[in-house]
């Protein structure tokens, strides 16, 4: 069975598992593409984007991001999004988010979204842009009612170690993805928790997640 971690900040516990490791554009370039530190990109997949907490030097970051997205190892844009707890104003967050959403469209790669207390804003953004690429809400912990609303708007939802069971049930089977985010945890344990919460056989669960990964264009 194959295990997929759609959003993480560290390599997978098991080398054979497939992890999408997240970096900001500046770190991505300095750590992976500099002549002084040529770390191989082989056998790794990445997402790259500007987090709403770290929008400083936005124009530089956007320029670097645009130059990086041609790399086949970068399979998704983000995490981008809205966070009403961030110090950066919502209007600036919006500008940077829309710029990244357009880049995701240009390179035909899915958009991984960070959203805190800004659900109506993210729904409005999707209606405005009408994207062709999948939009994935990462680390979803909302309730079932919100999950249904987001699924009805075409979002995928990614779940980690902690989750609302009704929300999980609302997105199963074909809008569900799995992640570890910044937790030091084996993705296989997250799979087990989610499958048990759904009362679904593990083989069926892993097969469905693989189908969903194919559905968002990461493989």
PyMOL commands that set and color helices and strands:
alter all, ss='L'
color gray80, all
select helices_A, chain A and resi 25-33+58-68+90-107+119-129+144-152+165-171+187-198+202-216
alter helices_A, ss='H'
color red, helices_A
select strands_A, chain A and resi 4-8+18-23+45-48+74-83+110-116+135-137+156-159+176-178
alter strands_A, ss='S'
color yellow, strands_A
deselect
rebuild
show_as cartoon
